[in-house]
Amino acid sequence: AAGPVLRALPAPTPQAAAAAPRRTGPMTVEDWADLTECPSLRGRPNAQELHSSMVASLNEFVTDRVHTTVRCMLLREGELGEEYSVFYHSYSASCLLYELQTVLASLCIGYAWNGPPVVRLNQQHFVGRDSLSSLLELHAERRSDHHEGFRKVAISTVVSLFASGGYGHSLLMRHFLKGWFGGHDLGDMTLLLEDILRVCGVSEPEPLRALVSDLLDVGDKWGLEMGRYRDRDRRRARESAVVPGHILQVFVHNSVLDSVAYGALPLGKLAPQGSPISAWLSRQCPLDGQARLLMHPELFIGSEGSLTKTFTYSGSPMYGEEQRGFLLREIRALVEPHFATPQSRRAAVDGLRLA
């Protein structure tokens, strides 16, 4: 079962793709005062109240993790907020897919083995869809960001840690621990694992099914949200997720911001004057609303951290940077034998169009 496995691990540390937070413990009045110039806090005097309402019903262990994580996010905003614009992506069921893609990027193109989760990896999906105009054309086909083609290249975000996103409440404060569910029309997410592996050259039916079944077991073991992944070779126990909620904090350099993001309403509709997004954001105080990001691999995993910077967090004290490292190693141990030769890795790169 996931719970005992997680509790047997070393004490968790905050999950982040770079250095750990420099301060821990409850957020104090002084902390909030020191951080008032962070983008998420400008013009938002009720931020402390929103944060307090989120932790009010949590036990001490979880509360301490949430305090530490929120402080880390705001500190990073303070460090990067002048040159970069910040976006927050809440997710749950996508975690296993993102981490599989992280491992594949590590094996095939030398991406850092424990780098930030790779949200989009298959560059084939971006052929003819590598601009905001093409992204909005996809949206127009169904008037929704649930369009399959739209989902393959873009993600939904909010523009502040405390933004309502048009839903009348602070979106991340409500979904911090459980993550955003992603929509009832996601279907069988096991198909997405199979699709990315086939593109990378793992195409023989039996080895593919065995590998995918093993990956599903890893997701279950670590307590991820796995309810949207259907079984393959063997029946799974399907226990409740222990660590369902995750957040990506994405910083996009202002020099490329207007080419990869637009201000959005719910379901991805272009917000009034939402493009260029730099001007749309500059008119807001406090920052509020949603944005859609075009997650081109060339920019988000190929710019060596100069144009984008991504950090990952979990609000659960059961899952931190150390636990994520164990998860990535287990995924790698399963996947690496399929990419043991230069030829197999080259085939993966070609399939992903990352050359």
ROLUM-149737 format. One record per residue (C-alpha): x, z, y negated; residue number from 1. Coordinates in steps of 0.02 Angstrom, whole numbers, plus 50000, padded with zeros to 5 digits. Last residue first. Layout:
{{X,Z,Y},NUM}
...
// end
This chain:
{{50842,48329,49169},355}
{{50694,48449,49163},354}
{{50570,48324,49232},353}
{{50501,48458,49349},352}
{{50519,48342,49498},351}
{{50693,48290,49441},350}
{{50749,48471,49422},349}
{{50677,48511,49594},348}
{{50764,48362,49674},347}
{{50928,48416,49595},346}
{{50906,48590,49669},345}
{{50875,48516,49841},344}
{{51027,48400,49825},343}
{{51141,48540,49766},342}
{{51096,48635,49925},341}
{{51017,48805,49955},340}
{{50854,48771,49864},339}
{{50728,48813,50002},338}
{{50835,48963,50053},337}
{{50816,49030,49874},336}
{{50626,49053,49876},335}
{{50602,49208,49982},334}
{{50755,49303,49921},333}
{{50715,49249,49743},332}
{{50541,49325,49752},331}
{{50614,49489,49814},330}
{{50747,49488,49678},329}
{{50616,49454,49545},328}
{{50510,49601,49604},327}
{{50660,49718,49604},326}
{{50703,49667,49427},325}
{{50523,49694,49373},324}
{{50536,49871,49440},323}
{{50690,49903,49334},322}
{{50614,49830,49176},321}
{{50455,49931,49196},320}
{{50308,49954,49312},319}
{{50226,50117,49364},318}
{{50219,50183,49186},317}
{{50090,50046,49153},316}
{{50086,49972,48978},315}
{{50186,49824,49037},314}
{{50302,49728,48924},313}
{{50386,49559,48909},312}
{{50496,49493,48771},311}
{{50514,49314,48709},310}
{{50629,49240,48579},309}
{{50608,49064,48513},308}
{{50716,48951,48405},307}
{{50887,49026,48444},306}
{{50852,49099,48616},305}
{{50952,48972,48714},304}
{{50839,48829,48659},303}
{{50800,48774,48837},302}
{{50675,48902,48901},301}
{{50547,48903,48761},300}
{{50593,48744,48669},299}
{{50629,48622,48810},298}
{{50498,48709,48916},297}
{{50359,48657,48794},296}
{{50241,48804,48770},295}
{{50118,48733,48642},294}
{{50054,48895,48567},293}
{{49872,48927,48523},292}
{{49833,49054,48388},291}
{{49708,49194,48365},290}
{{49644,49295,48219},289}
{{49713,49428,48106},288}
{{49862,49464,47995},287}
{{49820,49594,47865},286}
{{49841,49516,47743},285}
{{49815,49332,47778},284}
{{49857,49185,47664},283}
{{50034,49170,47733},282}
{{49965,49152,47909},281}
{{49865,48996,47866},280}
{{50013,48923,47770},279}
{{50128,48945,47919},278}
{{49990,48883,48035},277}
{{49989,48709,47963},276}
{{49857,48700,48025},275}
{{49726,48837,48037},274}
{{49641,48778,47877},273}
{{49475,48828,47957},272}
{{49521,48883,48133},271}
{{49552,48747,48263},270}
{{49444,48786,48414},269}
{{49542,48873,48551},268}
{{49403,48960,48648},267}
{{49391,49094,48512},266}
{{49452,49032,48342},265}
{{49625,48962,48316},264}
{{49774,48953,48200},263}
{{49895,48819,48259},262}
{{50061,48825,48348},261}
{{50204,48712,48407},260}
{{50249,48596,48262},259}
{{50207,48718,48122},258}
{{50323,48851,48193},257}
{{50480,48745,48210},256}
{{50581,48806,48059},255}
{{50487,48972,48057},254}
{{50569,49024,48219},253}
{{50442,49071,48352},252}
{{50437,49251,48416},251}
{{50335,49285,48573},250}
{{50283,49459,48629},249}
{{50218,49436,48805},248}
{{50100,49570,48867},247}
{{50060,49631,49043},246}
{{49910,49718,49122},245}
{{49865,49732,49306},244}
{{49991,49864,49363},243}
{{49905,49959,49504},242}
{{49792,49816,49556},241}
{{49653,49862,49676},240}
{{49689,49828,49858},239}
{{49667,49656,49934},238}
{{49718,49698,50115},237}
{{49777,49521,50147},236}
{{49724,49399,50282},235}
{{49858,49283,50347},234}
{{49910,49102,50332},233}
{{49832,49066,50162},232}
{{49735,49197,50066},231}
{{49656,49166,49896},230}
{{49739,49219,49734},229}
{{49615,49271,49599},228}
{{49612,49454,49652},227}
{{49801,49470,49640},226}
{{49824,49580,49488},225}
{{49997,49650,49523},224}
{{50022,49807,49627},223}
{{50201,49773,49678},222}
{{50159,49754,49862},221}
{{50014,49637,49825},220}
{{50124,49518,49726},219}
{{50255,49523,49864},218}
{{50122,49488,49996},217}
{{50063,49337,49896},216}
{{50241,49272,49893},215}
{{50252,49287,50083},214}
{{50091,49188,50103},213}
{{50160,49056,49984},212}
{{50319,49039,50086},211}
{{50225,49023,50250},210}
{{50105,48894,50178},209}
{{50248,48792,50107},208}
{{50350,48799,50267},207}
{{50198,48736,50365},206}
{{50141,48599,50246},205}
{{50310,48516,50208},204}
{{50316,48495,50018},203}
{{50443,48617,49951},202}
{{50518,48487,49832},201}
{{50506,48569,49662},200}
{{50341,48481,49626},199}
{{50277,48552,49789},198}
{{50329,48728,49735},197}
{{50238,48710,49568},196}
{{50079,48650,49653},195}
{{50079,48782,49790},194}
{{50091,48925,49667},193}
{{49953,48845,49562},192}
{{49844,48824,49717},191}
{{49861,49011,49748},190}
{{49769,49029,49583},189}
{{49603,48989,49668},188}
{{49480,48960,49527},187}
{{49522,48999,49347},186}
{{49341,48974,49293},185}
{{49297,49156,49261},184}
{{49417,49165,49115},183}
{{49593,49229,49084},182}
{{49571,49413,49131},181}
{{49667,49479,48981},180}
{{49773,49627,49033},179}
{{49722,49794,49109},178}
{{49833,49912,49009},177}
{{49837,49832,48837},176}
{{49668,49747,48850},175}
{{49567,49851,48726},174}
{{49711,49886,48606},173}
{{49764,49706,48629},172}
{{49599,49637,48563},171}
{{49570,49755,48417},170}
{{49382,49741,48398},169}
{{49256,49620,48323},168}
{{49296,49477,48442},167}
{{49371,49356,48315},166}
{{49549,49382,48375},165}
{{49534,49565,48328},164}
{{49717,49579,48279},163}
{{49808,49744,48307},162}
{{49970,49681,48386},161}
{{49958,49532,48271},160}
{{49941,49344,48284},159}
{{49837,49337,48442},158}
{{49883,49221,48584},157}
{{49811,49089,48701},156}
{{49933,48981,48797},155}
{{49973,48796,48801},154}
{{50036,48657,48915},153}
{{49943,48667,49081},152}
{{49797,48758,49003},151}
{{49757,48610,48891},150}
{{49759,48490,49038},149}
{{49637,48600,49135},148}
{{49519,48617,48987},147}
{{49486,48803,48967},146}
{{49545,48784,48788},145}
{{49370,48730,48746},144}
{{49277,48592,48655},143}
{{49280,48497,48820},142}
{{49365,48334,48767},141}
{{49402,48405,48594},140}
{{49528,48527,48666},139}
{{49629,48386,48741},138}
{{49631,48298,48572},137}
{{49687,48462,48493},136}
{{49837,48465,48611},135}
{{49878,48284,48571},134}
{{49878,48325,48385},133}
{{49981,48481,48416},132}
{{50118,48377,48497},131}
{{50197,48364,48669},130}
{{50047,48304,48768},129}
{{50097,48124,48807},128}
{{50214,48188,48942},127}
{{50196,48377,48930},126}
{{50130,48404,49106},125}
{{50288,48324,49177},124}
{{50386,48465,49095},123}
{{50336,48582,49236},122}
{{50398,48754,49183},121}
{{50264,48841,49078},120}
{{50255,49031,49061},119}
{{50432,49072,49114},118}
{{50438,49262,49113},117}
{{50580,49327,49003},116}
{{50753,49320,49081},115}
{{50794,49419,49237},114}
{{50884,49279,49331},113}
{{50944,49202,49168},112}
{{50904,49016,49175},111}
{{51035,48917,49270},110}
{{50934,48756,49289},109}
{{50875,48758,49470},108}
{{50891,48934,49536},107}
{{50852,49025,49374},106}
{{50710,48907,49328},105}
{{50636,48933,49502},104}
{{50650,49122,49483},103}
{{50563,49122,49315},102}
{{50430,49004,49384},101}
{{50393,49129,49522},100}
{{50383,49262,49386},99}
{{50254,49165,49286},98}
{{50148,49131,49441},97}
{{50152,49314,49494},96}
{{50102,49373,49319},95}
{{49960,49248,49293},94}
{{49830,49370,49360},93}
{{49858,49489,49213},92}
{{49891,49417,49041},91}
{{49900,49464,48857},90}
{{49995,49345,48742},89}
{{50053,49414,48575},88}
{{50124,49307,48434},87}
{{50261,49339,48306},86}
{{50325,49228,48168},85}
{{50514,49217,48151},84}
{{50643,49224,48012},83}
{{50582,49379,47920},82}
{{50495,49462,48066},81}
{{50645,49473,48181},80}
{{50709,49652,48167},79}
{{50549,49732,48103},78}
{{50446,49641,48234},77}
{{50567,49704,48364},76}
{{50540,49882,48304},75}
{{50353,49853,48313},74}
{{50359,49798,48494},73}
{{50473,49942,48544},72}
{{50359,50069,48458},71}
{{50210,49997,48552},70}
{{50304,50014,48716},69}
{{50361,50193,48685},68}
{{50188,50253,48634},67}
{{50109,50163,48782},66}
{{50234,50241,48905},65}
{{50204,50416,48834},64}
{{50017,50393,48847},63}
{{50030,50339,49029},62}
{{50119,50499,49079},61}
{{50012,50610,48968},60}
{{49847,50549,49038},59}
{{49746,50420,48943},58}
{{49581,50449,48854},57}
{{49649,50457,48677},56}
{{49782,50324,48702},55}
{{49681,50176,48635},54}
{{49595,50277,48499},53}
{{49764,50335,48435},52}
{{49826,50155,48420},51}
{{49674,50103,48319},50}
{{49693,50255,48207},49}
{{49877,50219,48180},48}
{{49835,50040,48134},47}
{{49702,50094,48008},46}
{{49811,50060,47854},45}
{{49824,49875,47899},44}
{{49891,49779,47749},43}
{{50057,49749,47833},42}
{{50058,49832,48003},41}
{{50070,49683,48123},40}
{{50202,49597,48014},39}
{{50314,49752,48014},38}
{{50332,49820,47837},37}
{{50243,49983,47879},36}
{{50369,50028,48015},35}
{{50452,50180,47936},34}
{{50283,50252,47886},33}
{{50214,50232,48061},32}
{{50367,50318,48133},31}
{{50356,50459,48005},30}
{{50176,50493,48053},29}
{{50237,50509,48232},28}
{{50226,50394,48383},27}
{{50242,50500,48538},26}
{{50406,50497,48635},25}
{{50545,50369,48641},24}
{{50667,50292,48520},23}
{{50793,50150,48537},22}
{{50682,50043,48644},21}
{{50773,49958,48789},20}
{{50885,49808,48756},19}
{{50827,49634,48804},18}
{{50692,49558,48914},17}
{{50582,49711,48905},16}
{{50494,49823,49031},15}
{{50511,50002,48974},14}
{{50608,50104,49104},13}
{{50531,50167,49263},12}
{{50594,50316,49363},11}
{{50671,50252,49524},10}
{{50552,50183,49656},9}
{{50451,50286,49781},8}
{{50300,50288,49666},7}
{{50291,50099,49671},6}
{{50289,50089,49860},5}
{{50162,50230,49870},4}
{{50041,50138,49754},3}
{{50059,49962,49824},2}
{{50000,50000,50000},1}
// end
